[in-house]
């Protein structure tokens, strides 16, 4: 997939006319439709006035190539974190609802459980030994204070997911660090949950989180890995189309390069 063309197809091309004449000459071309400027994202020459103008150093950062692909991956991860946060918020409100209506729910549970036994026997399900039924029964025995703290804890976890999603979506450096630290802190809990019961959902969530941590550490050069922040920003600058064209200007034409004397 050409990530640059896909991004330009969704958001439009971004052309820029630098004040430096020699650099501007490399980014413009005369066509039958008029002057066309080169898109800083996909490299296509687009007829019409440039979207931005000014010194080359003031040009906005337009990701391209691998950096653009990484941006798509980070935003996909941000959406996953946001959805997880929304589910947690719903769970927290469910706990609060359960806290205020516990007695009514307990009466309904005690009334309906005997009616469930004949159907459960048909499927070979022992209701008396069911972990789900046991957990529900334990939940009814929790105090209002305990349930309140459980809801608060779930809300805090949801808030962490929301902050992580925001930082990743905005492509902030602090968001990358926050995502690695926050995700790593909960990995032991997810591993412990697998020791109690192995489910496809738990395995999938653990693998996604491990892959996210490893990918962010490696590709974003966090905590000094692979040169750290200096190498990370240098990589971004080197990928810029303006940087590529500047480097091309710094290389003298072949006809100016004198061959060594024999």
N, C-alpha and C positions, 0 to 999 in steps of 0.2 A: 504494500500500500504506500502511495506517495502522500505522506502526512502533510506536506506543505500545500499540495494542490487541494487536499480535502479541507484544510483550514481556510485557504483562500476562497474555496467554494462556499463555505459557510459564512465567513466574516468579510470577504472582499480582499482585494490586493492592498498591500501597503507600499506605496512608492514614496521616495524621498529625494529631494534635490539639495545636495550639499552645497555650501557656499564655495568650497574649493573647486576651482574651474577644472583642473586636471581630473579630479575624482568625479565631478559631475559629467564630464565627457564620457566616462566609462559606464555611466548609468543611464545615459539617454541615447536615443537614436531617432533620426528623422524618417518618417514613413509617409505614405500617401494620405493617411488619416491625420497627420500632424506629428508633433513631437510625442514620443513614447518614453516612459520612464520604467526602469527595471524594478520589479517587486522585490523588496528586501527579504521576503519569505520564500517564494517559490522560484524567483529569478526570471519570471516572464515579463516581457516588455509590454506595458499597458499604455495605450494612447490616452492623452488627456493631461490635465495639470497634476502635478505630484500632490500626494496627500499631505506631506510635510516638507518643510524647507528649513534651512539654517545650517550652522556649523556641523560637520560630521560628528564631532564629539558630543553634540546635543541630540543626536538622533536617538529615538527610543530603541530599546532592545527588542528585536523581533526574532523570536526563536525559530530555528530552521534545522533540518536534518535530525540527528539523534536527539538533540535538545527538545525539539518539537514533539517527538515521539514520547520522550520522558514526561512532557507536560500533559499529554493525554493520559498517560498511566497514573500520574499523580492526581489528576482530577477524577479518574475512575475510582481511585482509592478514597478520595474525599467523599464521593457519593456513597460508597459503601459504609464509611464511618458515619455519615449523616443518617443513613437509613438505620444503622445500628442504634444511634442515639435516639431516634424517634421511637423505635421499639422499646428501648429502656424507659423513655418517658411514659409510654403507655403502660408499661409494667409497674412503674412507680405509682401512677394514678390508680391502677388496679389494686395495689396494696392499700392505698389510702381508702379506697372504696370498701375493700374487705374489712378494714379496721372499723369503719363506721356502721357496717351492716353485718358484723360477724354473727351476732345472735340469730338474726333472721336466716342467714345462710346455714348456720349450724342446724337449726330446726329443719330446714329443707333437706339438708344432707342426711340427717338421721331418718327422715321420713322416706326419702327416695332410695336409700341404699338397700333396704330389704327388697324393694321392687326390682333392683338390678341383679340380684343374685340368681334367679332362674335363667335370665338371659346369659349371664356370665358363665353359668354351668354348661350351657349349650356350646360355648366356645372353648371350654376347658380352662377358664380363667378363675383362679382361686382369689376371690375378693378379699378374704381375710388375710392373705399373705401378699397382697398387692402393695408395691412400694408407693404407688400414686395415692392409693387410699390412705396409707400410713402417713405420707407427707401432709395430706389434707387434714388428717386428724391432728397431727402435730401443730399445724398452722392455727387451728382453732384454740389450741392451748397457749399460744403466745399472748403476752400482755399487750395492751395498747401502746405502751412506751416502746417495747421492742419492735412492734410493727412500724411505729413512726420512724425509728432509727433505720430500719430496713429501707423504708421509702426514701429517707434522706440520702442514704448511701447509694441507692439506685439513681437518684437525681444527680448526685455528684459525678457518678460514672458517666451518665448521659451528657453532663456538661463537658467533661473531658473529651468525649467523642465529638461534641460540637466544636470545641476549640481546635481539636486536631483537624477536623474537616475544613474549618475556615482557613487555617494556616496552609494546608495542602492545596486548597482551591486557589488561593491567592498567590501561590508559589513563593511563599516567604521562607527565608532561611530558618527563622525561628520555628516555623511550622514543621519543617523537616526534623529538627532536633526534638521538638515536642512529640512528634509522632513516634520517633524511635524510643524515647524514654518512656512515654506513657504505654506504648504497646509492650515493651520489654517488661515493665513492672507487672503486667497481668498474665504474662506467659506461664509463670509457675502455677497460677490458679487454674489456667486452662489445662495444663498437664495433669494437675491433681484431679480435675473433673473427669479426665479420661481414665484415671485409675479406678474411679467409682463405677463409671459406665461408659462404654465405647459406643458412640453414635456417629453417623455420617456427618451430621451437622457440627458436632464438636471437633471432629477430625478436620473438616473443611475449614472451620474458623481458625484452628491452630495453624494449619498450613498456610493460610492466607497471611496471618500475622507474622509468622516466621519469614515468609518470602518478602513481605513488606519491609521488615527490619533489615534483612540482608541487602535487599535492593537499594534502600535509601542510604545505608552506610557506604555501600560500594560506589554507586553512581553519583551520589551527592558529596562524596569525600568528607563525611562527617567525622568529628573527633580526630582530625589530623590524618585520616586515612588517605593514601594515594596523593599526598601533597597538601591535603587540607583545603582551607578556604581559598588560599592564594591560587592553587592549581584549578580549583573549581571556577573562580572568576576568570582566570586566564583561558580556560576552555570555552567559556561562554563568549569571551571576546574574540577568540580565534574562529568560532563558528559564524560570526556575524559576516554578512555579505560585504559590508563596508570595510571590515578588516581584511577580507580576502582581496578586495580590489586595491586597498592601500598597499598590501604586500606585493601585488602585481606591479604597481607603479614603482615600487622600490627596486624591482629587478630590471636592469638595463636591457634594451633590445639586443638581440644576438648580433646585429650588424655593428653595434658599438663595442662589443667585447672583442678585444684584440687576441688573436691566437698567439700562443707562446712561440717565441723565436726558436727555430730549429738549429 
